[in-house]
Structure formats: structure tokens, C-alpha cells
């Protein structure tokens, strides 16, 4: 796998882990993964920017609005 593809896959897996942490209420994991995904914008901006393919963010997953 090309380096860019493996990097993209790693980020995608972290996003899935982050959104699952939001869904299950695992705040420690949510913070940890958010810190890993933060590229210098700050945690709040990073959390707000993370979305799934359907443009649902952590708040959607936390409140259960993913149907």
C-alpha cells in the first residue's frame, strides 16, 4: 500500500474510533483520539471538524442521531 493510502487509512480508523467513543460515552478515549487527530488547530476545532461520510459529527453520535 502506498504511504499516502496507509496514512489515509490510519486517519480513517482514528476517526471511526473517535466517533465510536462519542457514541459510547468514552470521554477518555474521545479526548485521546482527538489529541492524536489535532493538527495544530486546537482540540475544539478538531472535534468540530471530525465528521463521518454522512457529515455527522461527535454530537450526532453522542446523542444517538445516527439512524
N, C-alpha and C positions, 0 to 999 in steps of 0.2 A: 504494500500500500504506500502511496506517495506520502511524504511528510505532511503536506497540506491536508490531505484527506484524513490522515490519522489524527492530526491536530483538531480538525473539524469534528471528527467522531468523538474525541475526548471531551470537547466542549459540549457537544450534544448530550453525552452521557451525564455530564455535570448538571446541565440544565434539567434533564429528567430527574436527577437525584434531588435537585433544589425544589422543583415543583412537587415532587412526592413528599418531601419534608414539609412543605407548606400544607399539603393535603392531610398529612397525618399529625400535624401539630408538633413536629420535632424541631423546636426552636434552635437547639444547639447545632444540629446538622444544617439547618437553614442558614444560620449565621456563618458557619464554617464554609459551606459551599459558596455562599455569596462573597465571602472574602477571597476565595480562590478565583472567582469569576470577575472580581473587580479589577479593571484595567486602569485605575487611576482616576475614575470619575467619582468615586465615593460610593459607599455601600448603599445609601438611599437611592441614588440614581441607577446603580447596577440592579437593585431589586426591582425598581420600577420598569426597567428596560427588558427584563427577562420575560419572555413570552413563549408559549408553545406554538405549534404550526397554525393553530386556530386563533392566535392573538390573545390567549388567556394568560393572565399573569398570576402571581402568587396569591393575590387576594381572591381571585376566582377559585383557585384550588382550595384555599383555606376555608372558604365559606361553602364549598361543595357545589359551586355553579359550573360544573364541567360536563354536564349532560348535553 
